[in-house]
Amino acid sequence: MDGTRLGQVLETERTNAMLSWALVALVVAVAGASVWAGDLTWSAFCAGIAALAVVPPVAYRNHRVMLPWEVFVVAFLPVLGHALATWWLTSAIATYLSVAALALVLVVE
């Protein structure tokens, strides 16, 4: 992606922070929806992902210091899959992928 305009846009610190914060907001929204639906275990898991996401900005006291947005996409897709799943097998697979995504977030941090 070096030299391309799209690569330059996606690799800036500001864009990374905006996309990461947007994904954190979506994870918090899914956590809130899970509380409303009565799935407290899943809402606690989503809140844990959101809490891990805000550790770098709090530690460095800079809102632009975020993990790469690609990591949050990987962490958010299983969360979204679980929120939209209607079949128990799909929900179980999303749970397994979410645990792997949580491990990825911990490793990247």
C-alpha atoms as a printed R data frame, in Angstrom:
    type eleno elety resid chain resno       x       y      z
1   ATOM     1    CA   MET     A     1   0.000   0.000  0.000
2   ATOM     2    CA   ASP     A     2   2.990   2.279  0.023
3   ATOM     3    CA   GLY     A     3   2.613   5.183 -2.322
4   ATOM     4    CA   THR     A     4  -1.096   4.836 -2.897
5   ATOM     5    CA   ARG     A     5  -3.513   7.444 -1.730
6   ATOM     6    CA   LEU     A     6  -5.761   4.917  0.019
7   ATOM     7    CA   GLY     A     7  -2.777   3.457  1.845
8   ATOM     8    CA   GLN     A     8  -1.747   6.872  3.078
9   ATOM     9    CA   VAL     A     9  -5.260   7.624  4.336
10  ATOM    10    CA   LEU     A    10  -5.650   4.314  6.161
11  ATOM    11    CA   GLU     A    11  -2.219   4.457  7.769
12  ATOM    12    CA   THR     A    12  -2.550   7.819  9.489
13  ATOM    13    CA   GLU     A    13  -2.763   7.970 13.271
14  ATOM    14    CA   ARG     A    14  -5.874  10.144 13.192
15  ATOM    15    CA   THR     A    15  -7.803   7.798 10.905
16  ATOM    16    CA   ASN     A    16  -6.763   4.793 12.954
17  ATOM    17    CA   ALA     A    17  -7.978   6.478 16.132
18  ATOM    18    CA   MET     A    18 -11.329   7.478 14.586
19  ATOM    19    CA   LEU     A    19 -12.034   3.995 13.249
20  ATOM    20    CA   SER     A    20 -10.928   2.332 16.486
21  ATOM    21    CA   TRP     A    21 -13.093   4.606 18.648
22  ATOM    22    CA   ALA     A    22 -16.076   3.982 16.358
23  ATOM    23    CA   LEU     A    23 -15.633   0.236 16.762
24  ATOM    24    CA   VAL     A    24 -15.272   0.596 20.523
25  ATOM    25    CA   ALA     A    25 -18.569   2.517 20.543
26  ATOM    26    CA   LEU     A    26 -20.221  -0.288 18.578
27  ATOM    27    CA   VAL     A    27 -18.940  -2.904 21.045
28  ATOM    28    CA   VAL     A    28 -20.330  -0.828 23.917
29  ATOM    29    CA   ALA     A    29 -23.665  -0.575 22.072
30  ATOM    30    CA   VAL     A    30 -23.777  -4.357 21.655
31  ATOM    31    CA   ALA     A    31 -22.955  -4.730 25.365
32  ATOM    32    CA   GLY     A    32 -25.869  -2.456 26.215
33  ATOM    33    CA   ALA     A    33 -28.182  -4.366 23.907
34  ATOM    34    CA   SER     A    34 -27.073  -7.624 25.516
35  ATOM    35    CA   VAL     A    35 -27.928  -6.259 28.959
36  ATOM    36    CA   TRP     A    36 -31.335  -5.239 27.662
37  ATOM    37    CA   ALA     A    37 -31.824  -8.725 26.166
38  ATOM    38    CA   GLY     A    38 -30.842 -10.365 29.462
39  ATOM    39    CA   ASP     A    39 -27.583 -11.923 28.267
40  ATOM    40    CA   LEU     A    40 -25.364 -10.687 31.091
41  ATOM    41    CA   THR     A    41 -22.453 -13.012 30.334
42  ATOM    42    CA   TRP     A    42 -22.138 -11.744 26.788
43  ATOM    43    CA   SER     A    43 -22.519  -8.120 27.871
44  ATOM    44    CA   ALA     A    44 -19.704  -8.566 30.396
45  ATOM    45    CA   PHE     A    45 -17.533 -10.065 27.670
46  ATOM    46    CA   CYS     A    46 -18.250  -7.113 25.358
47  ATOM    47    CA   ALA     A    47 -17.542  -4.675 28.167
48  ATOM    48    CA   GLY     A    48 -14.236  -6.450 28.749
49  ATOM    49    CA   ILE     A    49 -13.256  -6.024 25.104
50  ATOM    50    CA   ALA     A    50 -14.161  -2.335 25.286
51  ATOM    51    CA   ALA     A    51 -12.206  -1.922 28.517
52  ATOM    52    CA   LEU     A    52  -9.125  -3.530 26.985
53  ATOM    53    CA   ALA     A    53  -9.477  -1.257 23.977
54  ATOM    54    CA   VAL     A    54  -9.238   1.897 26.058
55  ATOM    55    CA   VAL     A    55  -6.176   0.820 28.064
56  ATOM    56    CA   PRO     A    56  -3.601   2.350 25.653
57  ATOM    57    CA   PRO     A    57  -5.269   5.793 25.452
58  ATOM    58    CA   VAL     A    58  -5.661   5.915 29.224
59  ATOM    59    CA   ALA     A    59  -2.099   4.743 29.855
60  ATOM    60    CA   TYR     A    60  -0.567   7.258 27.442
61  ATOM    61    CA   ARG     A    61  -3.149   9.981 28.126
62  ATOM    62    CA   ASN     A    62  -3.635  10.530 24.420
63  ATOM    63    CA   HIS     A    63  -6.864   9.696 22.601
64  ATOM    64    CA   ARG     A    64  -4.987   8.955 19.373
65  ATOM    65    CA   VAL     A    65  -2.943   6.114 20.865
66  ATOM    66    CA   MET     A    66  -5.096   3.154 19.896
67  ATOM    67    CA   LEU     A    67  -4.534  -0.362 18.727
68  ATOM    68    CA   PRO     A    68  -4.839  -0.805 14.964
69  ATOM    69    CA   TRP     A    69  -8.418  -0.623 13.766
70  ATOM    70    CA   GLU     A    70  -7.927  -3.923 11.949
71  ATOM    71    CA   VAL     A    71  -7.555  -5.652 15.320
72  ATOM    72    CA   PHE     A    72 -10.865  -4.194 16.453
73  ATOM    73    CA   VAL     A    73 -12.571  -5.333 13.270
74  ATOM    74    CA   VAL     A    74 -11.411  -8.868 14.044
75  ATOM    75    CA   ALA     A    75 -12.694  -8.483 17.608
76  ATOM    76    CA   PHE     A    76 -15.965  -6.840 16.542
77  ATOM    77    CA   LEU     A    77 -17.092  -9.275 13.849
78  ATOM    78    CA   PRO     A    78 -17.716 -12.191 16.252
79  ATOM    79    CA   VAL     A    79 -19.447  -9.776 18.637
80  ATOM    80    CA   LEU     A    80 -21.709  -8.667 15.816
81  ATOM    81    CA   GLY     A    81 -22.208 -12.283 14.745
82  ATOM    82    CA   HIS     A    82 -23.319 -13.236 18.247
83  ATOM    83    CA   ALA     A    83 -25.643 -10.253 18.454
84  ATOM    84    CA   LEU     A    84 -27.330 -11.162 15.173
85  ATOM    85    CA   ALA     A    85 -27.216 -14.970 15.537
86  ATOM    86    CA   THR     A    86 -30.495 -16.821 15.784
87  ATOM    87    CA   TRP     A    87 -29.229 -20.374 15.685
88  ATOM    88    CA   TRP     A    88 -27.347 -21.848 18.661
89  ATOM    89    CA   LEU     A    89 -24.492 -23.215 16.509
90  ATOM    90    CA   THR     A    90 -23.815 -19.837 14.935
91  ATOM    91    CA   SER     A    91 -23.830 -18.286 18.377
92  ATOM    92    CA   ALA     A    92 -21.367 -20.886 19.701
93  ATOM    93    CA   ILE     A    93 -18.979 -20.308 16.798
94  ATOM    94    CA   ALA     A    94 -19.147 -16.557 17.381
95  ATOM    95    CA   THR     A    95 -18.291 -17.139 21.037
96  ATOM    96    CA   TYR     A    96 -15.226 -19.207 20.142
97  ATOM    97    CA   LEU     A    97 -14.063 -16.600 17.629
98  ATOM    98    CA   SER     A    98 -14.609 -13.864 20.211
99  ATOM    99    CA   VAL     A    99 -12.311 -15.572 22.677
100 ATOM   100    CA   ALA     A   100  -9.649 -15.825 19.963
101 ATOM   101    CA   ALA     A   101 -10.152 -12.147 19.109
102 ATOM   102    CA   LEU     A   102  -9.807 -11.224 22.777
103 ATOM   103    CA   ALA     A   103  -6.517 -13.120 22.872
104 ATOM   104    CA   LEU     A   104  -5.391 -11.197 19.782
105 ATOM   105    CA   VAL     A   105  -6.203  -7.872 21.458
106 ATOM   106    CA   LEU     A   106  -4.196  -8.904 24.527
107 ATOM   107    CA   VAL     A   107  -1.213  -9.953 22.419
108 ATOM   108    CA   VAL     A   108  -1.226  -6.750 20.373
109 ATOM   109    CA   GLU     A   109  -1.399  -4.649 23.540
